[in-house]
Amino acid sequence: MTDLSIRCATLADIDPVLRFWREAAEGTSITDDHDGVTRLIARDPESLLLAVRDDAVVGTVIAGFDGWRCSAYRLAVHPDHRRQGVAGALLDAAERRFLALGGRRIDAMVLESNERAHHAWGATGYHREDHWRRWVKSL
Protein backbone atom coordinates (compact mmCIF):
# COMPACT_ATOMS: atom_id res chain seq x y z
CA MET A 1 0.00 0.00 0.00
CA THR A 2 2.89 2.35 -0.57
CA ASP A 3 0.77 4.24 -3.09
CA LEU A 4 -1.74 5.23 -0.38
CA SER A 5 -1.30 8.40 1.61
CA ILE A 6 -3.29 9.66 4.59
CA ARG A 7 -3.66 13.40 5.01
CA CYS A 8 -5.92 15.99 6.58
CA ALA A 9 -8.61 17.50 4.38
CA THR A 10 -8.43 21.14 3.38
CA LEU A 11 -11.17 23.50 2.25
CA ALA A 12 -10.27 22.62 -1.35
CA ASP A 13 -11.25 19.00 -0.63
CA ILE A 14 -14.84 19.69 0.41
CA ASP A 15 -16.58 19.15 -2.93
CA PRO A 16 -14.56 16.02 -3.79
CA VAL A 17 -15.30 14.62 -0.31
CA LEU A 18 -19.03 15.29 -0.66
CA ARG A 19 -19.04 13.55 -4.06
CA PHE A 20 -17.05 10.67 -2.56
CA TRP A 21 -19.52 10.24 0.32
CA ARG A 22 -22.47 10.11 -2.10
CA GLU A 23 -20.76 7.21 -3.88
CA ALA A 24 -19.00 5.34 -1.07
CA ALA A 25 -20.65 6.09 2.28
CA GLU A 26 -23.72 4.45 3.79
CA GLY A 27 -26.42 6.72 5.10
CA THR A 28 -26.61 10.49 5.11
CA SER A 29 -26.38 13.22 7.68
CA ILE A 30 -27.83 16.71 7.85
CA THR A 31 -24.23 17.97 7.96
CA ASP A 32 -23.24 16.30 4.67
CA ASP A 33 -23.11 19.61 2.86
CA HIS A 34 -20.58 22.29 2.00
CA ASP A 35 -21.38 24.40 5.08
CA GLY A 36 -21.18 21.43 7.45
CA VAL A 37 -17.81 20.22 6.20
CA THR A 38 -16.48 23.80 6.09
CA ARG A 39 -17.38 24.23 9.77
CA LEU A 40 -15.73 20.91 10.64
CA ILE A 41 -12.44 21.85 8.95
CA ALA A 42 -12.50 25.40 10.35
CA ARG A 43 -13.16 24.14 13.89
CA ASP A 44 -10.69 21.24 13.81
CA PRO A 45 -8.45 21.24 10.72
CA GLU A 46 -6.95 17.83 11.54
CA SER A 47 -10.21 15.94 12.11
CA LEU A 48 -11.18 14.92 8.58
CA LEU A 49 -8.65 12.36 7.40
CA LEU A 50 -8.45 11.36 3.75
CA ALA A 51 -6.94 8.28 2.18
CA VAL A 52 -5.63 9.36 -1.21
CA ARG A 53 -4.38 7.22 -4.06
CA ASP A 54 -3.36 8.68 -7.45
CA ASP A 55 -4.70 12.11 -6.36
CA ALA A 56 -8.19 10.67 -5.75
CA VAL A 57 -9.97 10.31 -2.42
CA VAL A 58 -10.46 6.59 -1.79
CA GLY A 59 -11.37 6.73 1.91
CA THR A 60 -12.36 9.04 4.75
CA VAL A 61 -12.79 9.09 8.49
CA ILE A 62 -13.68 11.96 10.79
CA ALA A 63 -11.58 11.69 13.96
CA GLY A 64 -13.19 14.18 16.32
CA PHE A 65 -12.00 14.91 19.84
CA ASP A 66 -13.77 17.31 22.17
CA GLY A 67 -11.31 16.99 25.05
CA TRP A 68 -13.45 14.29 26.64
CA ARG A 69 -14.35 11.74 23.97
CA CYS A 70 -12.73 10.46 20.82
CA SER A 71 -15.37 9.95 18.15
CA ALA A 72 -15.03 8.36 14.74
CA TYR A 73 -17.52 9.15 12.02
CA ARG A 74 -17.80 8.73 8.28
CA LEU A 75 -15.39 5.83 7.86
CA ALA A 76 -15.93 5.10 4.18
CA VAL A 77 -13.87 3.39 1.50
CA HIS A 78 -14.57 3.55 -2.21
CA PRO A 79 -16.02 0.23 -3.43
CA ASP A 80 -13.09 -0.28 -5.84
CA HIS A 81 -10.59 0.04 -2.97
CA ARG A 82 -12.21 -2.08 -0.27
CA ARG A 83 -10.40 -5.03 1.32
CA GLN A 84 -7.04 -3.42 0.57
CA GLY A 85 -6.24 -2.02 4.02
CA VAL A 86 -7.59 1.48 3.44
CA ALA A 87 -9.99 1.44 6.42
CA GLY A 88 -7.25 0.06 8.66
CA ALA A 89 -4.81 2.77 7.55
CA LEU A 90 -7.40 5.47 8.24
CA LEU A 91 -8.21 4.07 11.67
CA ASP A 92 -4.50 3.77 12.52
CA ALA A 93 -4.09 7.46 11.66
CA ALA A 94 -7.17 8.38 13.71
CA GLU A 95 -5.91 6.39 16.68
CA ARG A 96 -2.48 8.05 16.52
CA ARG A 97 -4.22 11.43 16.48
CA PHE A 98 -6.36 10.53 19.47
CA LEU A 99 -3.39 9.22 21.46
CA ALA A 100 -1.44 12.43 20.75
CA LEU A 101 -4.41 14.45 22.05
CA GLY A 102 -4.67 12.36 25.24
CA GLY A 103 -7.70 10.33 24.22
CA ARG A 104 -8.45 7.10 26.04
CA ARG A 105 -11.35 5.47 24.23
CA ILE A 106 -12.90 5.78 20.78
CA ASP A 107 -16.62 5.73 20.11
CA ALA A 108 -17.66 4.95 16.55
CA MET A 109 -21.10 5.48 15.06
CA VAL A 110 -21.93 2.61 12.72
CA LEU A 111 -25.25 2.08 10.98
CA GLU A 112 -27.08 -0.90 12.40
CA SER A 113 -27.92 -2.20 8.92
CA ASN A 114 -24.39 -1.88 7.51
CA GLU A 115 -23.11 -5.43 8.03
CA ARG A 116 -20.02 -4.79 5.88
CA ALA A 117 -19.02 -1.98 8.25
CA HIS A 118 -19.56 -4.20 11.30
CA HIS A 119 -16.98 -6.62 9.92
CA ALA A 120 -14.51 -3.81 9.10
CA TRP A 121 -14.76 -2.29 12.57
CA GLY A 122 -14.49 -5.71 14.23
CA ALA A 123 -11.43 -6.61 12.16
CA THR A 124 -9.65 -3.51 13.50
CA GLY A 125 -10.29 -4.34 17.17
CA TYR A 126 -13.55 -2.49 17.87
CA HIS A 127 -16.53 -4.13 19.54
CA ARG A 128 -20.20 -3.31 19.77
CA GLU A 129 -21.72 -2.09 23.04
CA ASP A 130 -25.35 -3.13 23.01
CA HIS A 131 -26.25 -1.44 26.29
CA TRP A 132 -25.98 2.07 24.76
CA ARG A 133 -28.26 3.72 22.23
CA ARG A 134 -27.80 6.97 20.42
CA TRP A 135 -30.37 9.72 21.11
CA VAL A 136 -30.55 12.63 18.68
CA LYS A 137 -32.38 15.88 18.10
CA SER A 138 -31.92 17.96 14.97
CA LEU A 139 -31.54 21.70 15.49
DSSP file (Angstrom, degrees, kcal/mol; ACC not computed):
  #  RESIDUE AA STRUCTURE BP1 BP2  ACC     N-H-->O    O-->H-N    N-H-->O    O-->H-N    TCO  KAPPA ALPHA  PHI   PSI    X-CA   Y-CA   Z-CA
    1    1 A M    >         0   0    0      0, 0.0     3,-1.9     0, 0.0    83,-0.0   0.000 360.0 360.0 360.0  29.8    0.0    0.0    0.0
    2    2 A T  T 3   +     0   0    0      1,-0.3     0, 0.0     3,-0.0     0, 0.0   0.683 360.0  63.3 -67.2 -15.6    2.9    2.4   -0.6
    3    3 A D  T 3  S+     0   0    0     50,-0.0    51,-0.5     2,-0.0     2,-0.4   0.420  87.6  89.2 -88.3   3.4    0.8    4.2   -3.1
    4    4 A L  E <   -A   53   0A   0     -3,-1.9     2,-0.4    49,-0.1    49,-0.2  -0.854  56.0-173.7-102.2 132.2   -1.7    5.2   -0.4
    5    5 A S  E     -A   52   0A   0     47,-2.5    47,-3.2    -2,-0.4     2,-0.5  -0.953  13.8-148.4-123.5 148.5   -1.3    8.4    1.6
    6    6 A I  E     +A   51   0A   0     -2,-0.4     2,-0.3    45,-0.2    45,-0.2  -0.960  30.6 155.5-113.4 128.0   -3.3    9.7    4.6
    7    7 A R  E     -A   50   0A   0     43,-2.3    43,-3.5    -2,-0.5     2,-0.3  -0.954  44.2 -94.2-146.5 165.1   -3.7   13.4    5.0
    8    8 A C  E     -A   49   0A   0     -2,-0.3    41,-0.2    41,-0.2    38,-0.1  -0.587  45.5-112.1 -80.1 142.7   -5.9   16.0    6.6
    9    9 A A        -     0   0    0     39,-3.0     2,-0.2    -2,-0.3    39,-0.2  -0.394  29.4-157.5 -71.6 151.5   -8.6   17.5    4.4
   10   10 A T    >   -     0   0    0     -2,-0.1     3,-1.7    36,-0.0     4,-0.3  -0.716  37.8 -94.7-117.6 173.4   -8.4   21.1    3.4
   11   11 A L  G >  S+     0   0    0      1,-0.3     3,-1.3    -2,-0.2     4,-0.3   0.828 124.2  62.4 -58.5 -31.6  -11.2   23.5    2.2
   12   12 A A  G 3  S+     0   0    0      1,-0.2    -1,-0.3     2,-0.1     3,-0.2   0.680  98.2  58.4 -68.1 -16.1  -10.3   22.6   -1.4
   13   13 A D  G <> S+     0   0    0     -3,-1.7     4,-2.6     1,-0.2    -1,-0.2   0.534  78.2  93.9 -88.7  -7.5  -11.2   19.0   -0.6
   14   14 A I  H <> S+     0   0    0     -3,-1.3     4,-2.6    -4,-0.3     5,-0.2   0.926  86.2  42.9 -58.7 -53.2  -14.8   19.7    0.4
   15   15 A D  H  > S+     0   0    0     -4,-0.3     4,-2.3     1,-0.2    -1,-0.2   0.921 115.6  48.7 -63.5 -43.7  -16.6   19.2   -2.9
   16   16 A P  H  > S+     0   0    0      0, 0.0     4,-2.5     0, 0.0    -1,-0.2   0.894 112.3  50.2 -60.7 -36.9  -14.6   16.0   -3.8
   17   17 A V  H  X S+     0   0    0     -4,-2.6     4,-2.9     2,-0.2    -2,-0.2   0.922 109.5  49.9 -66.5 -43.8  -15.3   14.6   -0.3
   18   18 A L  H  X S+     0   0    0     -4,-2.6     4,-1.8    -5,-0.2    -1,-0.2   0.905 112.7  47.1 -62.3 -40.8  -19.0   15.3   -0.7
   19   19 A R  H  X S+     0   0    0     -4,-2.3     4,-1.3    -5,-0.2    -1,-0.2   0.919 111.8  51.8 -63.7 -43.3  -19.0   13.5   -4.1
   20   20 A F  H >X S+     0   0    0     -4,-2.5     4,-3.2     1,-0.2     3,-0.5   0.931 107.9  51.0 -59.1 -47.4  -17.1   10.7   -2.6
   21   21 A W  H 3X S+     0   0    0     -4,-2.9     4,-1.8     1,-0.2    -1,-0.2   0.879 105.3  56.2 -60.8 -37.9  -19.5   10.2    0.3
   22   22 A R  H 3< S+     0   0    0     -4,-1.8    -1,-0.2    -5,-0.2    -2,-0.2   0.848 118.6  34.2 -61.6 -31.8  -22.5   10.1   -2.1
   23   23 A E  H << S+     0   0    0     -4,-1.3    -2,-0.2    -3,-0.5    -1,-0.2   0.838 132.7  22.7 -89.9 -36.7  -20.8    7.2   -3.9
   24   24 A A  H  < S+     0   0    0     -4,-3.2    53,-0.4    -5,-0.2     2,-0.2   0.693 100.0  83.4-111.1 -22.2  -19.0    5.3   -1.1
   25   25 A A     <  -     0   0    0     -4,-1.8     2,-0.4    -5,-0.4    51,-0.1  -0.567  66.6-130.4 -93.0 150.4  -20.7    6.1    2.3
   26   26 A E  S    S+     0   0    0     -2,-0.2    85,-0.1    88,-0.0    48,-0.1  -0.782  71.7   1.2 -92.5 138.9  -23.7    4.4    3.8
   27   27 A G  S    S-     0   0    0     -2,-0.4     2,-0.3    -5,-0.1    -2,-0.1   0.114  75.7-108.9  74.8 168.7  -26.4    6.7    5.1
   28   28 A T        -     0   0    0      3,-0.0     2,-0.3    -6,-0.0    -2,-0.0  -0.892  18.4-152.3-133.7 163.9  -26.6   10.5    5.1
   29   29 A S    >   -     0   0    0     -2,-0.3     3,-1.7     1,-0.0    -2,-0.0  -0.948  29.7-118.8-134.6 154.3  -26.4   13.2    7.7
   30   30 A I  T 3  S+     0   0    0     -2,-0.3     6,-0.1     1,-0.3    -1,-0.0   0.658 115.9  57.4 -67.8 -12.7  -27.8   16.7    7.9
   31   31 A T  T 3  S+     0   0    0      1,-0.1     2,-2.2     5,-0.1    -1,-0.3   0.337  72.2 107.9 -98.2   6.5  -24.2   18.0    8.0
   32   32 A D    <   +     0   0    0     -3,-1.7     2,-0.3     4,-0.1    -1,-0.1  -0.409  62.5  92.4 -81.8  63.7  -23.2   16.3    4.7
   33   33 A D  S  > S-     0   0    0     -2,-2.2     4,-2.4     1,-0.1     5,-0.3  -0.925  93.0 -93.1-147.3 172.3  -23.1   19.6    2.9
   34   34 A H  H  > S+     0   0    0     -2,-0.3     4,-2.3     1,-0.2     5,-0.2   0.901 122.8  48.1 -57.3 -45.3  -20.6   22.3    2.0
   35   35 A D  H  > S+     0   0    0      1,-0.2     4,-2.3     2,-0.2    -1,-0.2   0.905 111.3  50.5 -63.9 -41.7  -21.4   24.4    5.1
   36   36 A G  H  > S+     0   0    0      1,-0.2     4,-2.0     2,-0.2    -2,-0.2   0.927 114.0  42.5 -63.4 -45.6  -21.2   21.4    7.5
   37   37 A V  H  X S+     0   0    0     -4,-2.4     4,-2.5     2,-0.2     5,-0.2   0.861 111.8  55.8 -71.9 -34.1  -17.8   20.2    6.2
   38   38 A T  H  X S+     0   0    0     -4,-2.3     4,-2.5    -5,-0.3    -2,-0.2   0.933 108.8  47.6 -60.4 -45.2  -16.5   23.8    6.1
   39   39 A R  H  X S+     0   0    0     -4,-2.3     4,-2.6     2,-0.2     5,-0.3   0.904 110.3  52.9 -63.1 -40.9  -17.4   24.2    9.8
   40   40 A L  H  X S+     0   0    0     -4,-2.0     4,-2.7     1,-0.2     7,-0.2   0.955 113.1  42.3 -58.5 -51.0  -15.7   20.9   10.6
   41   41 A I  H  < S+     0   0    0     -4,-2.5    -2,-0.2     1,-0.2    -1,-0.2   0.877 115.4  49.8 -66.7 -37.9  -12.4   21.9    8.9
   42   42 A A  H  < S+     0   0    0     -4,-2.5    -1,-0.2    -5,-0.2    -2,-0.2   0.897 116.0  42.7 -66.9 -39.3  -12.5   25.4   10.3
   43   43 A R  H  < S+     0   0    0     -4,-2.6    -2,-0.2     1,-0.3    -1,-0.2   0.882 137.1   8.7 -74.4 -39.8  -13.2   24.1   13.9
   44   44 A D    ><  -     0   0    0     -4,-2.7     3,-2.2    -5,-0.3     4,-0.4  -0.704  65.5-172.5-145.9  86.6  -10.7   21.2   13.8
   45   45 A P  T 3  S+     0   0    0      0, 0.0     3,-0.1     0, 0.0    -4,-0.1   0.634  85.8  50.2 -60.6 -15.6   -8.5   21.2   10.7
   46   46 A E  T 3  S+     0   0    0      1,-0.1    17,-0.1   -38,-0.1    -5,-0.1   0.342  88.6  84.7-103.3   7.3   -7.0   17.8   11.5
   47   47 A S  S <  S+     0   0    0     -3,-2.2    16,-3.3    -7,-0.2     2,-0.9   0.839  74.1  68.2 -83.0 -33.2  -10.2   15.9   12.1
   48   48 A L  E    S- B   0  62A   0     -4,-0.4   -39,-3.0    14,-0.2     2,-0.4  -0.778  70.4-167.1 -93.7 106.9  -11.2   14.9    8.6
   49   49 A L  E     -AB   8  61A   0     12,-2.9    12,-1.7    -2,-0.9     2,-0.4  -0.774   0.8-160.2 -98.3 136.2   -8.7   12.4    7.4
   50   50 A L  E     -AB   7  60A   0    -43,-3.5   -43,-2.3    -2,-0.4     2,-0.6  -0.927  13.4-147.9-116.4 137.8   -8.5   11.4    3.8
   51   51 A A  E     -AB   6  59A   0      8,-2.9     7,-3.2    -2,-0.4     8,-1.2  -0.930  27.9-169.0 -97.8 124.5   -6.9    8.3    2.2
   52   52 A V  E     +AB   5  57A   0    -47,-3.2   -47,-2.5    -2,-0.6     2,-0.4  -0.947  16.5 175.7-123.6 135.5   -5.6    9.4   -1.2
   53   53 A R  E >  S-AB   4  56A   0      3,-2.4     3,-1.7    -2,-0.4   -49,-0.1  -0.989  77.0  -7.9-137.6 126.8   -4.4    7.2   -4.1
   54   54 A D  T 3  S-     0   0    0    -51,-0.5    -1,-0.1    -2,-0.4     3,-0.1   0.898 128.6 -58.1  53.0  44.2   -3.4    8.7   -7.4
   55   55 A D  T 3  S+     0   0    0      1,-0.2     2,-0.4    -3,-0.0    -1,-0.3   0.595 116.0 113.1  63.9  14.1   -4.7   12.1   -6.4
   56   56 A A  E <  S-B   53   0A   0     -3,-1.7    -3,-2.4   -40,-0.0     2,-0.4  -0.932  73.4-115.9-117.0 141.0   -8.2   10.7   -5.8
   57   57 A V  E     +B   52   0A   0     -2,-0.4    -5,-0.2    -5,-0.2     3,-0.1  -0.609  38.6 165.8 -70.7 123.0  -10.0   10.3   -2.4
   58   58 A V  E     +     0   0A   0     -7,-3.2    20,-2.6    -2,-0.4     2,-0.3   0.424  62.9  12.0-117.7  -4.6  -10.5    6.6   -1.8
   59   59 A G  E     -BC  51  77A   0     -8,-1.2    -8,-2.9    18,-0.2    -1,-0.3  -0.973  57.8-168.6-167.3 155.7  -11.4    6.7    1.9
   60   60 A T  E     +BC  50  76A   0     16,-2.3    16,-2.1    -2,-0.3     2,-0.3  -0.977   6.5 176.3-143.5 156.1  -12.4    9.0    4.8
   61   61 A V  E     -B   49   0A   0    -12,-1.7   -12,-2.9    -2,-0.3     2,-0.6  -0.904  23.4-139.8-154.2 139.9  -12.8    9.1    8.5
   62   62 A I  E     -BC  48  73A   0     11,-3.6    11,-2.2    -2,-0.3     2,-0.7  -0.904  16.3-168.4 -97.2 121.4  -13.7   12.0   10.8
   63   63 A A  E     - C   0  72A   0    -16,-3.3     2,-0.3    -2,-0.6     9,-0.2  -0.800  15.2-179.3-112.3  86.1  -11.6   11.7   14.0
   64   64 A G  E     - C   0  71A   0      7,-2.5     7,-3.3    -2,-0.7     2,-0.4  -0.683  11.5-177.2 -95.1 140.1  -13.2   14.2   16.3
   65   65 A F  E     - C   0  70A   0     -2,-0.3     5,-0.2     5,-0.2    -2,-0.0  -0.989  12.6-177.7-136.3 125.7  -12.0   14.9   19.8
   66   66 A D        -     0   0    0      3,-1.6     4,-0.1    -2,-0.4    -1,-0.1   0.236  62.6 -94.1-105.2  12.8  -13.8   17.3   22.2
   67   67 A G  S    S+     0   0    0      2,-0.3     3,-0.1     1,-0.1    -2,-0.0   0.239 122.3  48.4  92.5 -13.5  -11.3   17.0   25.0
   68   68 A W  S    S+     0   0    0      1,-0.4     2,-0.4    35,-0.0    36,-0.3   0.672 112.0  29.3-121.1 -49.1  -13.5   14.3   26.6
   69   69 A R        -     0   0    0     34,-0.1    -3,-1.6    35,-0.1     2,-0.5  -0.918  60.5-140.4-124.2 145.7  -14.3   11.7   24.0
   70   70 A C  E     -Cd  65 106A   0     35,-1.2    37,-3.0    -2,-0.4     2,-0.4  -0.906  29.2-172.5 -97.0 127.0  -12.7   10.5   20.8
   71   71 A S  E     -Cd  64 107A   0     -7,-3.3    -7,-2.5    -2,-0.5     2,-0.5  -0.980  13.4-158.2-128.7 134.3  -15.4    9.9   18.1
   72   72 A A  E     +Cd  63 108A   0     35,-2.9    37,-1.7    -2,-0.4     2,-0.3  -0.942  21.0 165.5-113.1 129.3  -15.0    8.4   14.7
   73   73 A Y  E     +C   62   0A   0    -11,-2.2   -11,-3.6    -2,-0.5     3,-0.1  -0.904  51.1  23.4-134.1 160.1  -17.5    9.2   12.0
   74   74 A R  E     +     0   0A   0     -2,-0.3     2,-0.7   -13,-0.2   -14,-0.1   0.786  60.7 173.9  55.5  37.2  -17.8    8.7    8.3
   75   75 A L  E     +     0   0A   0    -14,-0.1     2,-0.3    -3,-0.1   -14,-0.2  -0.682  19.1 157.7 -70.4 116.6  -15.4    5.8    7.9
   76   76 A A  E     -C   60   0A   0    -16,-2.1   -16,-2.3    -2,-0.7     2,-0.4  -0.998  27.8-166.6-146.1 141.9  -15.9    5.1    4.2
   77   77 A V  E     -C   59   0A   0    -53,-0.4   -18,-0.2    -2,-0.3     5,-0.1  -0.996  34.8-106.2-130.1 135.1  -13.9    3.4    1.5
   78   78 A H    >   -     0   0    0    -20,-2.6     3,-2.5    -2,-0.4     4,-0.4  -0.315  32.2-119.5 -57.4 138.2  -14.6    3.6   -2.2
   79   79 A P  G >  S+     0   0    0      0, 0.0     3,-0.8     0, 0.0    -1,-0.1   0.816 113.1  56.0 -52.2 -34.0  -16.0    0.2   -3.4
   80   80 A D  G 3  S+     0   0    0      1,-0.2    -2,-0.1   -22,-0.0   -22,-0.0   0.589 111.7  43.9 -74.5  -8.5  -13.1   -0.3   -5.8
   81   81 A H  G X  S+     0   0    0     -3,-2.5     3,-0.7   -23,-0.1     5,-0.5   0.265  83.7 122.9-120.2   9.4  -10.6    0.0   -3.0
   82   82 A R  T <   +     0   0    0     -3,-0.8    -4,-0.0    -4,-0.4     0, 0.0  -0.352  68.6  26.6 -73.8 155.5  -12.2   -2.1   -0.3
   83   83 A R  T 3  S+     0   0    0      1,-0.1    -1,-0.2    -2,-0.1    -2,-0.0   0.798  94.2 101.3  63.0  31.5  -10.4   -5.0    1.3
   84   84 A Q  S <  S-     0   0    0     -3,-0.7    -2,-0.1   -83,-0.0    -1,-0.1   0.191 103.2 -95.1-125.3  12.5   -7.0   -3.4    0.6
   85   85 A G  S  > S+     0   0    0      3,-0.0     4,-2.2     4,-0.0     5,-0.2   0.533  87.7 124.6  88.7   6.6   -6.2   -2.0    4.0
   86   86 A V  H  > S+     0   0    0     -5,-0.5     4,-2.4     2,-0.2     5,-0.2   0.946  75.4  46.5 -66.6 -47.9   -7.6    1.5    3.4
   87   87 A A  H  > S+     0   0    0      1,-0.2     4,-2.7     2,-0.2     5,-0.2   0.916 113.2  50.5 -60.9 -42.8  -10.0    1.4    6.4
   88   88 A G  H  > S+     0   0    0      1,-0.2     4,-2.4     2,-0.2    -1,-0.2   0.899 109.8  49.9 -61.6 -40.9   -7.2    0.1    8.7
   89   89 A A  H  X S+     0   0    0     -4,-2.2     4,-2.0     2,-0.2    -1,-0.2   0.899 112.0  48.4 -65.3 -40.3   -4.8    2.8    7.5
   90   90 A L  H  X S+     0   0    0     -4,-2.4     4,-2.4     2,-0.2    -2,-0.2   0.924 112.8  47.2 -65.1 -44.1   -7.4    5.5    8.2
   91   91 A L  H  X S+     0   0    0     -4,-2.7     4,-2.8     2,-0.2    -2,-0.2   0.867 109.2  54.3 -68.3 -35.0   -8.2    4.1   11.7
   92   92 A D  H  X S+     0   0    0     -4,-2.4     4,-2.3    -5,-0.2    -1,-0.2   0.932 110.7  46.7 -59.7 -45.0   -4.5    3.8   12.5
   93   93 A A  H  X S+     0   0    0     -4,-2.0     4,-2.1     2,-0.2    -2,-0.2   0.907 112.7  49.3 -64.5 -41.6   -4.1    7.5   11.7
   94   94 A A  H  X S+     0   0    0     -4,-2.4     4,-2.7     1,-0.2    -2,-0.2   0.923 111.0  49.9 -62.4 -44.0   -7.2    8.4   13.7
   95   95 A E  H  X S+     0   0    0     -4,-2.8     4,-2.6     1,-0.2    -2,-0.2   0.887 109.0  51.3 -64.6 -39.2   -5.9    6.4   16.7
   96   96 A R  H  X S+     0   0    0     -4,-2.3     4,-2.3     2,-0.2    -1,-0.2   0.913 110.9  49.8 -62.0 -41.6   -2.5    8.1   16.5
   97   97 A R  H  X S+     0   0    0     -4,-2.1     4,-1.5     2,-0.2    -2,-0.2   0.946 111.4  47.8 -61.3 -48.2   -4.2   11.4   16.5
   98   98 A F  H  X>S+     0   0    0     -4,-2.7     5,-3.1     1,-0.2     4,-0.5   0.905 111.0  50.5 -62.2 -42.4   -6.4   10.5   19.5
   99   99 A L  H ><5S+     0   0    0     -4,-2.6     3,-1.2     1,-0.2    -1,-0.2   0.912 108.6  52.3 -61.3 -42.1   -3.4    9.2   21.5
  100  100 A A  H 3<5S+     0   0    0     -4,-2.3    -1,-0.2     1,-0.3    -2,-0.2   0.808 110.0  49.7 -63.8 -29.1   -1.4   12.4   20.8
  101  101 A L  H 3<5S-     0   0    0     -4,-1.5    -1,-0.3    -3,-0.2    -2,-0.2   0.491 123.5-104.1 -87.8  -4.1   -4.4   14.4   22.0
  102  102 A G  T <<5 +     0   0    0     -3,-1.2    -3,-0.2    -4,-0.5    -2,-0.1   0.607  63.4 161.6  92.5  13.5   -4.7   12.4   25.2
  103  103 A G      < -     0   0    0     -5,-3.1    -1,-0.2    -6,-0.2     3,-0.1  -0.294  22.3-173.8 -67.6 153.2   -7.7   10.3   24.2
  104  104 A R        +     0   0    0      1,-0.4     2,-0.3   -36,-0.3    -1,-0.1   0.565  64.8  19.5-124.6 -16.9   -8.5    7.1   26.0
  105  105 A R        -     0   0    0     -7,-0.1   -35,-1.2     2,-0.0     2,-0.5  -0.979  63.9-139.7-156.1 143.8  -11.4    5.5   24.2
  106  106 A I  E     -d   70   0A   0     -2,-0.3     2,-0.5   -37,-0.1   -35,-0.2  -0.910   8.7-160.8-110.7 130.1  -12.9    5.8   20.8
  107  107 A D  E     -d   71   0A   0    -37,-3.0   -35,-2.9    -2,-0.5     2,-0.4  -0.913  11.3-165.7-102.9 134.8  -16.6    5.7   20.1
  108  108 A A  E     -d   72   0A   0     -2,-0.5     2,-0.6   -37,-0.2   -35,-0.2  -0.977  14.8-141.8-123.0 134.3  -17.7    5.0   16.5
  109  109 A M        +     0   0    0    -37,-1.7     2,-0.4    -2,-0.4   -35,-0.2  -0.853  28.4 174.5 -94.0 121.6  -21.1    5.5   15.1
  110  110 A V        -     0   0    0     -2,-0.6    -2,-0.0   -37,-0.1     2,-0.0  -0.994  35.7-110.1-131.4 129.6  -21.9    2.6   12.7
  111  111 A L    >   -     0   0    0     -2,-0.4     3,-1.3     1,-0.1     7,-0.1  -0.336  22.1-134.2 -59.0 134.5  -25.2    2.1   11.0
  112  112 A E  T 3  S+     0   0    0      1,-0.3    -1,-0.1     6,-0.0     6,-0.1   0.850 104.6  48.6 -58.1 -36.9  -27.1   -0.9   12.4
  113  113 A S  T 3  S+     0   0    0      1,-0.1     2,-1.6     2,-0.0    -1,-0.3   0.516  85.0  95.8 -84.9  -4.9  -27.9   -2.2    8.9
  114  114 A N    <>  +     0   0    0     -3,-1.3     4,-1.7     1,-0.2     3,-0.4  -0.588  43.6 168.8 -91.8  79.6  -24.4   -1.9    7.5
  115  115 A E  H  > S+     0   0    0     -2,-1.6     4,-1.9     1,-0.2    -1,-0.2   0.854  74.5  59.1 -59.5 -37.4  -23.1   -5.4    8.0
  116  116 A R  H  > S+     0   0    0      1,-0.2     4,-1.9     2,-0.2    -1,-0.2   0.906 106.5  48.5 -59.1 -41.4  -20.0   -4.8    5.9
  117  117 A A  H  > S+     0   0    0     -3,-0.4     4,-3.0     1,-0.2     5,-0.3   0.877 104.7  58.8 -67.3 -37.1  -19.0   -2.0    8.3
  118  118 A H  H  X S+     0   0    0     -4,-1.7     4,-2.4     1,-0.2    -1,-0.2   0.921 108.1  46.4 -57.4 -43.1  -19.6   -4.2   11.3
  119  119 A H  H  X S+     0   0    0     -4,-1.9     4,-2.4     2,-0.2    -1,-0.2   0.903 112.1  50.4 -66.3 -41.4  -17.0   -6.6    9.9
  120  120 A A  H  X S+     0   0    0     -4,-1.9     4,-0.8     2,-0.2    -2,-0.2   0.930 113.3  44.8 -63.8 -45.5  -14.5   -3.8    9.1
  121  121 A W  H ><>S+     0   0    0     -4,-3.0     5,-2.1     1,-0.2     3,-0.9   0.929 114.1  49.7 -64.8 -43.7  -14.8   -2.3   12.6
  122  122 A G  H ><5S+     0   0    0     -4,-2.4     3,-1.6    -5,-0.3    -1,-0.2   0.880 105.4  57.1 -61.6 -38.3  -14.5   -5.7   14.2
  123  123 A A  H 3<5S+     0   0    0     -4,-2.4    -1,-0.2     1,-0.3    -2,-0.2   0.714 105.2  52.6 -66.8 -19.9  -11.4   -6.6   12.2
  124  124 A T  T <<5S-     0   0    0     -3,-0.9    -1,-0.3    -4,-0.8    -2,-0.2   0.219 128.4 -92.4-103.3  14.9   -9.7   -3.5   13.5
  125  125 A G  T < 5S+     0   0    0     -3,-1.6     2,-0.2     1,-0.3    -3,-0.2   0.508  82.0 130.5  96.8   4.9  -10.3   -4.3   17.2
  126  126 A Y      < -     0   0    0     -5,-2.1     2,-0.3    -6,-0.1    -1,-0.3  -0.607  36.2-161.6 -90.4 153.3  -13.6   -2.5   17.9
  127  127 A H        -     0   0    0     -2,-0.2     2,-0.2     2,-0.0    -9,-0.0  -0.961  20.7-108.8-134.5 155.1  -16.5   -4.1   19.5
  128  128 A R        -     0   0    0     -2,-0.3     2,-0.6   -10,-0.0   -10,-0.0  -0.558  18.3-152.2 -81.7 140.5  -20.2   -3.3   19.8
  129  129 A E    >   -     0   0    0     -2,-0.2     3,-1.0     1,-0.1    -1,-0.0  -0.922  11.5-176.2-112.7 103.4  -21.7   -2.1   23.0
  130  130 A D  T 3  S+     0   0    0     -2,-0.6    -1,-0.1     1,-0.2    -2,-0.0   0.644  73.0  71.1 -76.5 -14.6  -25.4   -3.1   23.0
  131  131 A H  T 3  S+     0   0    0      2,-0.0     2,-0.3     0, 0.0    -1,-0.2   0.489  91.2  69.8 -83.8  -0.4  -26.3   -1.4   26.3
  132  132 A W    <   -     0   0    0     -3,-1.0     2,-0.4     2,-0.0    -3,-0.1  -0.884  59.5-172.1-113.7 148.2  -26.0    2.1   24.8
  133  133 A R        -     0   0    0     -2,-0.3     2,-0.4     2,-0.0    -3,-0.0  -0.983  26.3-116.8-134.1 148.0  -28.3    3.7   22.2
  134  134 A R        -     0   0    0     -2,-0.4     2,-0.4     2,-0.0    -2,-0.0  -0.687  24.6-163.8 -84.6 133.3  -27.8    7.0   20.4
  135  135 A W        -     0   0    0     -2,-0.4     2,-0.3     2,-0.0    -2,-0.0  -0.973  14.9-178.7-117.0 134.0  -30.4    9.7   21.1
  136  136 A V        -     0   0    0     -2,-0.4     2,-0.3     2,-0.0    -2,-0.0  -0.903  21.2-173.9-134.3 158.7  -30.5   12.6   18.7
  137  137 A K        -     0   0    0     -2,-0.3     2,-0.2     0, 0.0    -2,-0.0  -0.897  24.0-135.7-149.6 120.7  -32.4   15.9   18.1
  138  138 A S              0   0    0     -2,-0.3    -2,-0.0     1,-0.1     0, 0.0  -0.541 360.0 360.0 -76.1 143.2  -31.9   18.0   15.0
  139  139 A L              0   0    0     -2,-0.2    -1,-0.1     0, 0.0     0, 0.0   0.394 360.0 360.0 -99.5 360.0  -31.5   21.7   15.5
